[in-house]
Amino acid sequence: MGTMKKKLTVLIFDATGTPVRQAAIPRLLLPVAAALGLALTFGLYWGISDYCRLKAKTRDAFQTQANLRLQEEMVAQQRDQLAAFAQKIDTLGKQLANLREFENKIRIIANLDPNDDGESMFGVGGSDPDDLDAESIIEIDYHEMVRDMHAQFNEISGHATVQQDSFASIFNQLEGKRNLLAATPSIRPVKGWITSRFGHRKSPFTGRREFHRGLDIATRHGSEIIAPADGIVTYSAKKGLMGNMVTIEHGFGMTTRYGHISKLLKKKGERIKRGEVIALVGNTGRSTGPHLHYEVRINGVNVNPMNYFLN
């Protein structure tokens, strides 16, 4: 390589060392080329660095998204578990409340002392499953909610123990009242739809307010009417507006009456058992259609038959 005043001469040799080409390069071009080379090197370095950082951020973003999906799945599972648990608590509470109502009905029928323990299931229940959404579970500690539900479950379990003891007490009392239970009208005399209940109503004939002393149970003509308890037939004939009527004396001051019958199957003085067919549903007397008028009397006073149905 030779030199000139303002230029540099560059010689290019072949493999044998013989010059094959020369070129003159301005001397000022060298620093420019060096600067360009340096700039290109730094630019390439920063480009590679940015690429690596972007790749790392993208990888972190994908990982974050995967973690978020996993968290959403866990929240969904927790929500389903809490909703199922809450539903079980509510179901148990309702079942126990029904048992308590059933117990009270048994005590009325068997003339037992009322349960005055002060316990009540109507204030016990789990969380509403519809209120258990994902956001609430994220905001509220999951374990705290589970602890609260377990506390509710334990409370229901305590009520169940009390209820079990109460039923045991009832059983012991009923042992000495078998005759009373056999004489208590505790089953429906006929299957059908209750069209008029016990109590005040508007008369379908006069339109005036009157006191209905029993239940009207609508069903098909000729349906079998069964005795709701043991007893003796004390009346079996026509009875004015009641049409064909049957009266059964059950003992212990309890009497039942059946009106608008189409066919009488038992005669006065016959002894009958609970579940035995005594007559057929009809439309005799003052009636708007086939149905049974059913009354329960205690010591001559009409009472609501609904209080005595166990089925």
C-alpha positions as CSV (number, residue, x, y, z in Angstrom):
1,M,0.0,0.0,0.0
2,G,1.5,3.4,-1.1
3,T,0.6,6.9,-0.1
4,M,0.0,10.2,-2.0
5,K,-0.6,13.7,-0.7
6,K,-4.4,13.5,-0.3
7,K,-5.0,9.9,-1.3
8,L,-4.0,6.5,-0.2
9,T,-3.2,3.8,-2.8
10,V,-4.4,0.3,-2.1
11,L,-2.8,-2.6,-3.8
12,I,-4.5,-6.0,-4.1
13,F,-2.3,-9.1,-4.6
14,D,-3.2,-12.6,-5.8
15,A,-2.2,-15.9,-4.1
16,T,1.4,-15.7,-5.7
17,G,2.1,-12.2,-4.3
18,T,1.7,-10.5,-7.7
19,P,-0.2,-7.1,-7.7
20,V,-3.4,-7.5,-9.7
21,R,-5.2,-4.3,-8.9
22,Q,-4.7,-0.9,-7.2
23,A,-7.1,1.7,-6.1
24,A,-6.7,5.3,-4.8
25,I,-8.8,6.2,-1.8
26,P,-9.2,9.7,-0.5
27,R,-7.5,10.1,2.9
28,L,-10.7,11.7,4.4
29,L,-12.8,8.7,3.7
30,L,-11.1,6.6,6.3
31,P,-12.5,8.3,9.4
32,V,-16.0,8.4,7.7
33,A,-15.8,4.7,7.1
34,A,-14.6,4.1,10.6
35,A,-17.5,6.1,12.0
36,L,-20.0,4.3,9.8
37,G,-18.6,1.0,10.9
38,L,-18.7,1.9,14.5
39,A,-22.3,3.2,14.2
40,L,-23.3,0.0,12.4
41,T,-21.7,-2.1,15.1
42,F,-23.5,-0.2,17.9
43,G,-26.8,-0.3,15.9
44,L,-26.5,-4.0,15.5
45,Y,-25.7,-4.4,19.2
46,W,-28.8,-2.4,20.3
47,G,-31.0,-4.2,17.8
48,I,-29.9,-7.6,19.1
49,S,-30.4,-6.3,22.7
50,D,-33.9,-5.0,22.0
51,Y,-34.8,-8.2,20.3
52,C,-33.6,-10.2,23.3
53,R,-35.6,-7.9,25.7
54,L,-38.7,-8.1,23.5
55,K,-38.4,-11.9,23.4
56,A,-38.1,-12.1,27.2
57,K,-41.1,-9.8,27.7
58,T,-43.1,-11.9,25.2
59,R,-42.1,-15.0,27.1
60,D,-43.1,-13.4,30.4
61,A,-46.4,-12.2,28.9
62,F,-47.3,-15.8,27.8
63,Q,-46.3,-17.1,31.2
64,T,-48.5,-14.4,32.9
65,Q,-51.4,-15.3,30.6
66,A,-51.0,-19.0,31.4
67,N,-50.9,-18.2,35.2
68,L,-54.0,-16.1,34.8
69,R,-55.9,-18.9,33.0
70,L,-54.8,-21.3,35.8
71,Q,-56.0,-18.8,38.4
72,E,-59.3,-18.4,36.7
73,E,-59.8,-22.2,36.6
74,M,-59.0,-22.4,40.3
75,V,-61.4,-19.6,41.1
76,A,-64.1,-21.4,39.0
77,Q,-63.5,-24.6,40.8
78,Q,-63.6,-22.8,44.2
79,R,-66.9,-21.1,43.1
80,D,-68.4,-24.5,42.2
81,Q,-67.3,-26.1,45.4
82,L,-68.7,-23.2,47.5
83,A,-72.0,-23.1,45.6
84,A,-72.4,-26.9,46.0
85,F,-71.6,-26.6,49.7
86,A,-74.0,-23.7,50.2
87,Q,-76.7,-25.6,48.4
88,K,-76.2,-28.6,50.7
89,I,-76.5,-26.3,53.7
90,D,-79.7,-24.8,52.5
91,T,-81.2,-28.2,51.6
92,L,-80.3,-29.5,55.1
93,G,-81.8,-26.5,56.7
94,K,-85.1,-26.8,54.8
95,Q,-85.3,-30.6,55.5
96,L,-84.8,-30.0,59.2
97,A,-87.4,-27.2,59.1
98,N,-89.8,-29.6,57.5
99,L,-89.0,-32.2,60.1
100,R,-89.8,-29.7,62.8
101,E,-93.1,-28.8,61.2
102,F,-93.9,-32.6,61.0
103,E,-93.0,-32.9,64.6
104,N,-95.4,-30.1,65.6
105,K,-98.2,-31.8,63.5
106,I,-97.6,-35.1,65.3
107,R,-97.8,-33.4,68.7
108,I,-101.1,-31.8,67.7
109,I,-102.5,-35.1,66.4
110,A,-101.3,-37.1,69.4
111,N,-102.3,-34.4,71.9
112,L,-98.7,-34.1,73.2
113,D,-97.1,-31.2,74.9
114,P,-95.7,-28.6,72.5
115,N,-91.9,-28.4,72.0
116,D,-90.9,-25.4,74.0
117,D,-87.1,-25.7,73.7
118,G,-87.0,-22.4,71.9
119,E,-85.0,-23.8,69.0
120,S,-85.9,-22.7,65.5
121,M,-84.5,-23.8,62.1
122,F,-86.0,-20.9,60.2
123,G,-83.1,-18.6,60.9
124,V,-80.5,-21.1,59.8
125,G,-79.2,-21.4,56.2
126,G,-76.2,-21.3,54.0
127,S,-75.0,-18.6,51.5
128,D,-77.1,-18.1,48.4
129,P,-75.3,-20.0,45.6
130,D,-76.3,-17.2,43.2
131,D,-74.2,-14.7,45.3
132,L,-71.0,-16.8,44.9
133,D,-69.4,-15.2,41.9
134,A,-65.8,-15.3,40.9
135,E,-65.1,-11.7,41.8
136,S,-66.4,-12.1,45.3
137,I,-64.3,-15.2,45.9
138,I,-61.2,-13.2,44.8
139,E,-62.0,-10.3,47.1
140,I,-63.0,-12.5,50.1
141,D,-60.7,-15.0,51.6
142,Y,-61.7,-18.4,50.3
143,H,-60.7,-20.2,53.5
144,E,-62.7,-17.7,55.6
145,M,-65.8,-18.5,53.5
146,V,-65.3,-22.2,54.0
147,R,-64.9,-21.7,57.7
148,D,-68.1,-19.8,57.9
149,M,-69.9,-22.5,55.9
150,H,-68.5,-25.2,58.2
151,A,-69.8,-23.2,61.2
152,Q,-73.3,-23.1,59.6
153,F,-73.1,-26.8,58.9
154,N,-72.1,-27.5,62.5
155,E,-75.0,-25.4,63.7
156,I,-77.4,-27.4,61.5
157,S,-75.9,-30.6,62.9
158,G,-76.6,-29.4,66.4
159,H,-80.2,-28.7,65.5
160,A,-80.4,-32.2,64.0
161,T,-79.2,-33.7,67.3
162,V,-81.9,-31.7,69.1
163,Q,-84.5,-32.8,66.6
164,Q,-83.4,-36.5,67.0
165,D,-83.8,-36.2,70.8
166,S,-87.2,-34.6,70.3
167,F,-88.4,-37.4,68.1
168,A,-87.1,-40.0,70.6
169,S,-89.1,-38.2,73.3
170,I,-92.2,-38.3,71.0
171,F,-91.8,-42.0,70.4
172,N,-91.6,-42.7,74.1
173,Q,-94.8,-40.7,74.7
174,L,-96.6,-42.4,71.8
175,E,-96.0,-45.8,73.2
176,G,-98.7,-45.1,75.8
177,K,-101.1,-43.6,73.3
178,R,-101.5,-46.2,70.6
179,N,-105.3,-46.3,71.0
180,L,-105.5,-42.5,70.6
181,L,-103.4,-42.6,67.5
182,A,-105.5,-45.4,66.0
183,A,-108.6,-43.2,66.6
184,T,-107.0,-40.0,65.2
185,P,-108.0,-39.1,61.6
186,S,-104.5,-38.7,60.2
187,I,-104.8,-39.6,56.5
188,R,-106.6,-38.1,53.6
189,P,-110.0,-39.8,53.0
190,V,-109.8,-39.3,49.2
191,K,-107.2,-38.2,46.6
192,G,-108.0,-35.0,44.7
193,W,-107.8,-31.2,44.7
194,I,-108.8,-29.1,47.6
195,T,-111.3,-26.6,46.1
196,S,-112.5,-25.0,49.4
197,R,-110.6,-24.8,52.7
198,F,-111.7,-24.7,56.3
199,G,-112.8,-21.2,57.5
200,H,-114.6,-18.2,56.2
201,R,-115.4,-18.1,52.5
202,K,-117.8,-16.7,49.9
203,S,-120.7,-19.1,49.3
204,P,-120.8,-20.5,45.7
205,F,-124.6,-20.5,46.0
206,T,-125.6,-17.3,47.8
207,G,-122.5,-15.2,47.3
208,R,-122.6,-14.3,51.0
209,R,-119.8,-14.7,53.5
210,E,-120.1,-18.0,55.4
211,F,-118.0,-20.3,57.6
212,H,-117.0,-23.5,55.9
213,R,-116.7,-26.2,58.5
214,G,-114.5,-28.6,56.5
215,L,-112.7,-29.3,53.3
216,D,-114.1,-29.7,49.8
217,I,-111.9,-32.2,47.9
218,A,-112.8,-32.4,44.2
219,T,-112.2,-35.7,42.4
220,R,-113.8,-38.0,39.8
221,H,-117.3,-39.3,40.4
222,G,-117.1,-42.8,42.1
223,S,-113.7,-42.4,43.7
224,E,-113.2,-44.5,46.8
225,I,-113.5,-42.7,50.2
226,I,-111.4,-44.4,52.9
227,A,-111.6,-44.1,56.7
228,P,-108.8,-41.9,58.1
229,A,-108.9,-43.8,61.4
230,D,-110.5,-46.6,63.3
231,G,-114.1,-46.1,64.5
232,I,-117.8,-47.0,64.4
233,V,-120.2,-45.7,61.8
234,T,-122.9,-43.7,63.6
235,Y,-124.8,-42.3,60.6
236,S,-125.1,-43.6,57.0
237,A,-128.1,-42.0,55.1
238,K,-129.3,-38.8,53.5
239,K,-128.8,-35.6,55.4
240,G,-130.4,-32.6,53.8
241,L,-128.0,-30.3,51.9
242,M,-125.2,-32.7,52.6
243,G,-126.8,-35.4,50.4
244,N,-125.8,-38.9,51.3
245,M,-123.6,-38.6,54.4
246,V,-121.5,-40.8,56.6
247,T,-120.5,-40.1,60.2
248,I,-117.8,-42.0,62.0
249,E,-117.2,-41.9,65.8
250,H,-113.5,-42.5,66.5
251,G,-113.5,-42.2,70.2
252,F,-111.6,-39.7,72.4
253,G,-114.2,-37.1,71.4
254,M,-113.2,-37.3,67.7
255,T,-115.7,-37.5,64.9
256,T,-115.5,-37.2,61.1
257,R,-118.3,-36.5,58.5
258,Y,-118.4,-37.2,54.8
259,G,-120.9,-35.5,52.5
260,H,-122.3,-35.5,48.9
261,I,-121.6,-39.3,48.6
262,S,-122.9,-41.2,45.6
263,K,-123.0,-44.6,47.2
264,L,-122.9,-45.6,50.9
265,L,-120.9,-48.8,51.6
266,K,-121.2,-49.0,55.4
267,K,-124.2,-49.2,57.6
268,K,-124.8,-47.6,61.0
269,G,-123.2,-49.6,63.8
270,E,-120.4,-51.1,61.6
271,R,-116.9,-51.0,63.0
272,I,-114.3,-49.9,60.5
273,K,-110.4,-49.7,60.3
274,R,-108.2,-47.0,59.0
275,G,-107.8,-47.3,55.2
276,E,-111.1,-49.2,54.8
277,V,-113.4,-48.0,51.9
278,I,-116.6,-46.6,53.4
279,A,-118.3,-44.8,50.4
280,L,-117.9,-43.4,46.9
281,V,-117.6,-39.8,45.9
282,G,-120.7,-38.2,44.4
283,N,-122.6,-35.0,43.7
284,T,-125.7,-35.5,46.0
285,G,-127.2,-32.7,48.0
286,R,-126.3,-29.1,47.4
287,S,-123.2,-29.4,45.3
288,T,-121.7,-27.9,42.1
289,G,-119.8,-31.0,41.0
290,P,-118.4,-34.3,42.2
291,H,-116.4,-33.8,45.4
292,L,-116.2,-34.9,49.0
293,H,-117.1,-32.5,51.9
294,Y,-114.9,-33.7,54.8
295,E,-115.2,-32.5,58.4
296,V,-113.2,-33.3,61.6
297,R,-114.8,-32.6,65.0
298,I,-113.2,-32.6,68.4
299,N,-115.7,-32.7,71.3
300,G,-118.3,-31.4,68.9
301,V,-116.2,-28.5,67.7
302,N,-115.2,-28.4,64.0
303,V,-111.4,-28.1,63.5
304,N,-109.2,-27.7,60.4
305,P,-108.7,-31.2,58.9
306,M,-105.4,-30.0,57.3
307,N,-103.8,-30.0,60.8
308,Y,-104.3,-33.8,60.9
309,F,-103.0,-34.9,57.5
310,L,-99.8,-36.8,57.7
311,N,-99.8,-38.0,54.0
